[in-house]
Amino acid sequence: MNVTFVNNQAPYFFEPLENVQLAINDTVVVKLPEIIDTDSSLAFIKRIQVFPIASFLVLYNTKQKSGSYITLKPTKSSHSGTYLCIIYLLDVSVTPRQSAFQFEFQVLKSI
């Protein structure tokens, strides 16, 4: 008897990602929503891209379906601006599926 598993859908976040606004010298922790995979596959954050590059962003717990978070801690005036953050999710399967989700964060100059 052969058993075939079908991977019909890419993983996704349980809730939409929200945009973030912060100021220089603030620290903001962005808790990422739970990752859902309807095929019951193992799913995780494969990678994250930020445009322009943000050296003050740190991502934690990428290999778990829940409990992942991003810490933003801009410390220089050159960090001010608007950034696009794209998070890629991947499931582990014979036919893996990937999805991408994005949010923006804006770093304001200190007053």
Summary of the structure (lengths in Angstrom):
residues: 111
radius of gyration: 16.4
end to end distance: 69.2
largest distance: 69.2
contacts: 286
relative contact order: 0.34
helix: 3%
strand: 48%
